[in-house]
């Protein structure tokens, strides 16, 4: 019994020594790993950003391929086994025209199986603009056939492939907009807290002005001011800049408060006496002391940016067709008649909810882990 207690004490002392010599980032990682739900959501976000890197690989066909004869085809769910053997397939879709409305009505026929394959050749696409590839994650065994894993829209376009490309746009807008907001918030908030005086007064008045004006009218006005003849790439960058210009104020206030407390610390005074420039003191000495807090705050800001972009695009004031984003896809589900015919057009909304929840849970985990010595 005494030997067991001695071993327990020794293990506890070893753990304390391990914590005492660990770096701040290692402590953050150890604490984040204890948040299992946040860890799972982090894996989900990694999967989404893999789609962002190469959406064509995950698509089954060209997202712009149209065929009005195949409009509103229902979801073809993938079945992995056939007669007890691993042989993926989807049910064939058969259609017949309604005798009164003359509208084509589709339904799945499980008795007719369409074989599908993983890592199969398909339409050619560019990988990072460097080389061409025909490899796709999933596709029909017969390249002449089309499959619709999440159904088709009113123009016969594959919803699965369009969601893959919409993920690239919406997730990139959120990430880039938050990156610009962090740069603005850290630089302007840092200058405000470190310099004080008139600089602080001017920056704080700008922040108060931006926070006092209702956000939605600002987005609507700035988005409506974009020229209608701009390319989708130009609109993409314009929307990103608009979201970042409006979203940096909260972080700027937080950074200012931290800098007001840090600028009298000994290490800042030592850096000043060593001849370091103001920007070097801010970026190399003061910002790293609460970098984990900035990362946690940024992870919570990304879903807000995604929601904002989706809302603007849904209203037709953000990213516009032929560009594809989650908001553009949700435009197809704006009327009751369409929803009655094709409820699967709401699936992009489910993807938005999942992505936003994942970011929020990861942000909560990072926020808890940012203070490794608590709890």
C-alpha positions as CSV (number, residue, x, y, z in Angstrom):
1,X,0.0,0.0,0.0
2,X,2.9,2.3,0.9
3,X,4.6,1.5,-2.4
4,X,1.4,2.4,-4.3
5,X,1.1,5.7,-2.6
6,X,4.8,6.5,-3.2
7,X,4.3,5.6,-6.9
8,X,1.3,7.8,-7.1
9,X,3.1,10.7,-5.5
10,X,6.0,10.2,-7.9
11,X,3.7,10.2,-10.9
12,X,2.1,13.4,-9.7
13,X,5.4,15.1,-9.3
14,X,6.5,13.9,-12.8
15,X,3.3,15.4,-14.2
16,X,3.8,18.7,-12.4
17,X,7.4,18.8,-13.7
18,X,6.1,18.1,-17.2
19,X,3.6,20.9,-17.0
20,X,6.2,23.3,-15.5
21,X,8.6,22.9,-18.4
22,X,6.0,22.7,-21.2
23,X,5.6,25.6,-23.6
24,X,2.4,27.6,-23.7
25,X,1.3,26.1,-27.0
26,X,1.8,22.5,-25.6
27,X,-0.4,23.4,-22.6
28,X,-3.1,24.8,-24.9
29,X,-3.0,21.6,-27.0
30,X,-3.2,19.3,-23.9
31,X,-6.2,21.2,-22.6
32,X,-7.9,21.4,-26.0
33,X,-7.6,17.6,-26.4
34,X,-9.7,17.1,-23.3
35,X,-12.6,18.9,-25.1
36,X,-13.7,15.8,-27.2
37,X,-16.6,17.5,-29.0
38,X,-14.3,20.4,-30.0
39,X,-11.7,17.9,-31.2
40,X,-14.3,16.1,-33.3
41,X,-15.5,19.4,-34.8
42,X,-11.9,20.3,-35.6
43,X,-11.6,17.1,-37.6
44,X,-14.9,18.1,-39.4
45,X,-13.5,21.5,-40.3
46,X,-10.3,19.9,-41.6
47,X,-12.5,17.8,-43.9
48,X,-14.4,20.9,-45.1
49,X,-11.1,22.7,-45.8
50,X,-9.9,19.6,-47.8
51,X,-12.9,20.2,-50.0
52,X,-12.0,23.9,-50.2
53,X,-8.5,22.9,-51.6
54,X,-9.9,20.8,-54.4
55,X,-13.7,20.7,-54.8
56,X,-13.5,19.1,-58.2
57,X,-12.0,15.9,-56.7
58,X,-15.0,15.5,-54.5
59,X,-17.5,16.4,-57.2
60,X,-19.2,13.8,-59.4
61,X,-19.5,16.1,-62.4
62,X,-19.2,19.7,-63.7
63,X,-21.3,21.9,-61.4
64,X,-22.4,24.0,-64.4
65,X,-23.6,21.2,-66.6
66,X,-27.3,21.8,-67.3
67,X,-30.0,19.6,-68.7
68,X,-33.6,20.8,-68.2
69,X,-34.8,17.3,-69.0
70,X,-33.3,16.1,-65.7
71,X,-34.7,18.9,-63.5
72,X,-35.6,18.1,-59.9
73,X,-34.3,14.6,-59.8
74,X,-34.5,13.3,-56.2
75,X,-31.6,12.2,-54.1
76,X,-29.8,9.0,-55.1
77,X,-28.5,7.5,-51.9
78,X,-25.3,5.4,-52.1
79,X,-25.6,1.8,-51.0
80,X,-22.2,0.2,-50.2
81,X,-23.1,-3.5,-50.3
82,X,-24.9,-5.6,-52.8
83,X,-25.8,-9.2,-51.9
84,X,-23.4,-9.1,-49.0
85,X,-20.4,-7.9,-51.0
86,X,-18.8,-4.5,-51.1
87,X,-20.2,-3.2,-54.4
88,X,-21.4,0.5,-54.2
89,X,-24.5,1.4,-56.2
90,X,-27.3,4.0,-56.4
91,X,-30.9,3.3,-57.4
92,X,-31.8,4.3,-60.9
93,X,-34.2,7.2,-61.4
94,X,-37.3,6.7,-63.6
95,X,-39.6,9.4,-64.6
96,X,-43.1,9.7,-66.1
97,X,-45.0,12.8,-67.1
98,X,-48.0,13.9,-65.1
99,X,-51.1,13.6,-67.2
100,X,-52.6,16.9,-66.0
101,X,-49.6,19.2,-65.2
102,X,-47.4,17.6,-67.9
103,X,-44.5,17.9,-65.4
104,X,-41.9,15.2,-65.3
105,X,-42.1,13.3,-62.0
106,X,-39.1,11.3,-60.9
107,X,-38.8,8.5,-58.4
108,X,-36.1,6.0,-57.4
109,X,-36.3,2.4,-58.6
110,X,-34.2,0.2,-56.2
111,X,-34.7,-2.8,-58.5
112,X,-32.4,-1.1,-61.1
113,X,-28.9,-0.5,-59.7
114,X,-26.4,1.9,-61.1
115,X,-22.9,0.9,-60.1
116,X,-20.6,3.6,-58.6
117,X,-16.9,3.5,-57.9
118,X,-14.6,5.3,-55.5
119,X,-11.5,7.0,-56.9
120,X,-12.8,6.7,-60.4
121,X,-12.0,8.8,-63.6
122,X,-14.4,11.5,-64.6
123,X,-14.5,15.0,-66.1
124,X,-11.1,16.7,-66.4
125,X,-10.2,19.5,-63.9
126,X,-7.2,21.6,-62.9
127,X,-5.5,20.9,-59.6
128,X,-4.3,24.2,-58.1
129,X,-4.0,25.5,-61.6
130,X,-0.8,23.4,-62.1
131,X,-1.8,20.2,-63.8
132,X,-4.9,18.3,-65.0
133,X,-6.5,15.3,-63.4
134,X,-9.5,13.1,-64.0
135,X,-9.5,11.4,-60.6
136,X,-12.7,11.9,-58.6
137,X,-13.6,10.6,-55.1
138,X,-16.8,9.0,-56.3
139,X,-18.6,8.6,-59.7
140,X,-20.6,6.3,-61.9
141,X,-18.9,3.1,-63.2
142,X,-20.1,4.1,-66.7
143,X,-18.6,7.6,-67.5
144,X,-21.5,8.3,-69.9
145,X,-24.1,8.2,-67.0
146,X,-24.9,11.0,-64.5
147,X,-25.6,10.4,-60.8
148,X,-27.2,12.9,-58.4
149,X,-26.2,12.1,-54.9
150,X,-28.1,15.1,-53.5
151,X,-30.6,15.5,-56.4
152,X,-30.7,18.2,-59.1
153,X,-32.0,21.7,-59.3
154,X,-34.5,23.4,-61.8
155,X,-31.8,23.4,-64.5
156,X,-30.7,19.8,-64.0
157,X,-27.4,20.8,-62.3
158,X,-26.0,18.3,-59.8
159,X,-26.6,19.6,-56.3
160,X,-23.7,17.6,-54.7
161,X,-21.1,19.1,-57.1
162,X,-22.5,22.6,-56.6
163,X,-22.3,22.2,-52.8
164,X,-18.7,21.1,-53.1
165,X,-17.8,24.3,-55.0
166,X,-20.0,26.4,-52.8
167,X,-18.1,25.2,-49.8
168,X,-14.9,26.4,-51.4
169,X,-16.3,29.9,-51.8
170,X,-18.2,30.4,-48.5
171,X,-15.4,28.9,-46.3
172,X,-12.8,30.9,-48.1
173,X,-14.7,34.2,-47.7
174,X,-15.1,33.5,-44.0
175,X,-11.4,32.7,-43.5
176,X,-10.0,35.6,-45.6
177,X,-12.4,38.1,-44.1
178,X,-11.5,37.1,-40.5
179,X,-7.8,37.2,-41.4
180,X,-8.2,40.8,-42.7
181,X,-10.2,41.7,-39.6
182,X,-7.5,40.3,-37.3
183,X,-4.8,42.3,-39.1
184,X,-6.9,45.5,-38.8
185,X,-7.9,44.8,-35.2
186,X,-4.4,43.9,-34.0
187,X,-2.6,46.8,-35.8
188,X,-5.2,49.6,-35.1
189,X,-6.1,48.3,-31.6
190,X,-2.4,47.9,-30.8
191,X,-1.5,51.4,-31.9
192,X,-4.5,52.8,-30.0
193,X,-3.5,51.1,-26.8
194,X,0.3,51.5,-27.1
195,X,0.5,55.1,-28.3
196,X,-2.6,56.6,-26.5
197,X,-3.2,60.3,-26.9
198,X,-4.7,61.6,-30.1
199,X,-4.1,58.4,-31.9
200,X,-6.2,56.5,-29.4
201,X,-8.9,59.1,-29.6
202,X,-9.2,59.0,-33.4
203,X,-9.2,55.2,-33.6
204,X,-11.7,54.8,-30.8
205,X,-14.1,57.4,-32.4
206,X,-13.9,55.4,-35.7
207,X,-14.7,52.2,-33.8
208,X,-17.6,53.8,-32.1
209,X,-18.9,55.2,-35.4
210,X,-18.7,51.8,-37.1
211,X,-20.4,50.1,-34.1
212,X,-23.2,52.7,-33.9
213,X,-24.4,52.2,-37.5
214,X,-26.7,49.2,-38.0
215,X,-24.6,46.5,-39.7
216,X,-27.2,45.1,-42.2
217,X,-27.8,48.5,-43.9
218,X,-24.1,49.0,-44.3
219,X,-23.7,45.6,-46.0
220,X,-26.7,46.2,-48.1
221,X,-25.5,49.7,-49.2
222,X,-22.0,48.6,-49.9
223,X,-23.0,45.4,-51.7
224,X,-25.6,47.2,-53.8
225,X,-22.9,49.7,-54.8
226,X,-20.8,47.0,-56.5
227,X,-20.9,47.3,-60.3
228,X,-23.2,44.7,-61.9
229,X,-20.6,44.1,-64.6
230,X,-17.9,42.9,-62.2
231,X,-16.6,39.4,-62.6
232,X,-17.3,36.8,-59.8
233,X,-13.7,37.1,-58.7
234,X,-14.0,40.9,-58.2
235,X,-17.3,40.5,-56.4
236,X,-15.7,37.8,-54.2
237,X,-12.8,40.1,-53.1
238,X,-15.1,43.1,-52.7
239,X,-17.5,41.1,-50.4
240,X,-14.5,39.9,-48.4
241,X,-13.2,43.4,-47.9
242,X,-16.6,44.7,-46.9
243,X,-17.1,42.0,-44.3
244,X,-13.6,42.6,-42.8
245,X,-14.0,46.4,-42.7
246,X,-17.1,46.0,-40.6
247,X,-15.9,43.1,-38.4
248,X,-12.6,44.3,-36.9
249,X,-13.9,46.7,-34.3
250,X,-14.6,44.2,-31.4
251,X,-11.1,42.7,-31.6
252,X,-9.6,46.2,-31.9
253,X,-11.2,47.1,-28.5
254,X,-10.0,43.9,-26.9
255,X,-6.4,44.4,-28.2
256,X,-6.5,48.0,-27.0
257,X,-7.4,46.9,-23.5
258,X,-4.7,44.3,-23.3
259,X,-2.1,46.8,-24.6
260,X,-3.0,49.4,-22.0
261,X,-2.2,46.8,-19.4
262,X,1.0,45.5,-21.1
263,X,2.7,48.7,-22.1
264,X,4.0,49.4,-18.6
265,X,5.4,45.9,-18.1
266,X,9.1,45.4,-17.7
267,X,9.7,43.4,-20.9
268,X,8.1,46.3,-23.0
269,X,10.3,48.8,-21.2
270,X,13.3,46.7,-21.9
271,X,12.5,46.4,-25.6
272,X,12.0,50.1,-25.8
273,X,15.4,50.8,-24.1
274,X,17.0,48.3,-26.5
275,X,15.9,50.5,-29.4
276,X,13.1,48.4,-30.9
277,X,10.6,50.3,-33.1
278,X,7.0,50.6,-32.1
279,X,5.7,48.1,-34.6
280,X,8.4,45.6,-33.5
281,X,7.4,46.0,-29.9
282,X,3.7,45.5,-30.8
283,X,4.1,42.6,-33.2
284,X,7.1,40.7,-31.7
285,X,6.7,41.4,-27.9
286,X,3.1,42.3,-27.0
287,X,0.9,40.4,-29.5
288,X,2.5,36.9,-28.7
289,X,1.5,37.3,-25.1
290,X,-2.2,36.8,-26.0
291,X,-2.0,35.2,-29.4
292,X,-4.0,32.2,-28.2
293,X,-6.8,34.5,-27.3
294,X,-6.7,36.1,-30.7
295,X,-6.9,32.6,-32.3
296,X,-9.9,31.7,-30.2
297,X,-11.7,34.9,-31.0
298,X,-11.0,34.5,-34.7
299,X,-12.4,31.0,-34.7
300,X,-15.6,32.3,-33.2
301,X,-15.7,35.2,-35.8
302,X,-15.4,32.9,-38.9
303,X,-19.0,31.5,-38.6
304,X,-20.3,35.1,-38.2
305,X,-18.6,36.0,-41.5
306,X,-20.0,32.8,-43.2
307,X,-23.5,33.7,-42.1
308,X,-23.1,37.2,-43.3
309,X,-21.9,36.1,-46.7
310,X,-24.6,33.5,-47.0
311,X,-27.3,36.1,-46.1
312,X,-26.0,38.7,-48.6
313,X,-25.8,36.1,-51.4
314,X,-29.2,34.7,-50.6
315,X,-30.6,38.2,-50.9
316,X,-28.8,38.7,-54.2
317,X,-26.5,41.4,-52.9
318,X,-23.4,39.3,-52.3
319,X,-21.7,36.8,-54.5
320,X,-23.8,36.4,-57.7
321,X,-24.2,33.6,-60.2
322,X,-22.4,32.1,-62.1
323,X,-20.2,32.0,-59.0
324,X,-21.3,29.4,-56.5
325,X,-21.7,29.8,-52.7
326,X,-24.0,28.4,-50.1
327,X,-26.1,31.6,-50.3
328,X,-26.3,31.4,-54.1
329,X,-27.5,27.8,-53.7
330,X,-30.1,28.7,-51.2
331,X,-31.6,31.2,-53.7
332,X,-33.0,28.2,-55.5
333,X,-35.2,27.4,-52.4
334,X,-36.8,30.8,-52.1
335,X,-40.4,29.8,-53.0
336,X,-42.8,27.3,-51.6
337,X,-43.5,25.6,-54.9
338,X,-39.8,24.8,-55.4
339,X,-39.6,23.4,-51.8
340,X,-42.6,21.2,-52.4
341,X,-41.1,19.8,-55.6
342,X,-37.5,19.5,-54.4
343,X,-36.9,19.8,-50.6
344,X,-33.3,18.7,-51.1
345,X,-32.5,22.2,-52.3
346,X,-32.5,23.1,-48.6
347,X,-29.4,20.9,-48.0
348,X,-27.0,23.8,-48.4
349,X,-28.7,25.4,-45.4
350,X,-28.0,22.2,-43.4
351,X,-24.3,22.5,-44.4
352,X,-24.2,26.1,-43.2
353,X,-25.6,25.1,-39.8
354,X,-23.1,22.2,-39.5
355,X,-20.2,24.4,-40.4
356,X,-21.2,27.2,-38.1
357,X,-21.8,24.8,-35.2
358,X,-18.4,23.2,-35.8
359,X,-16.6,26.6,-35.8
360,X,-18.5,27.7,-32.6
361,X,-17.6,24.5,-30.7
362,X,-14.0,24.6,-31.8
363,X,-13.9,28.3,-30.8
364,X,-15.3,27.4,-27.3
365,X,-12.7,24.7,-27.0
366,X,-9.9,27.1,-28.0
367,X,-11.2,29.8,-25.6
368,X,-11.1,27.3,-22.7
369,X,-7.7,26.1,-23.7
370,X,-6.3,29.6,-24.1
371,X,-5.8,29.7,-20.3
372,X,-4.0,26.4,-19.7
373,X,-3.5,27.2,-16.0
374,X,-7.2,27.5,-15.1
375,X,-9.3,24.6,-14.0
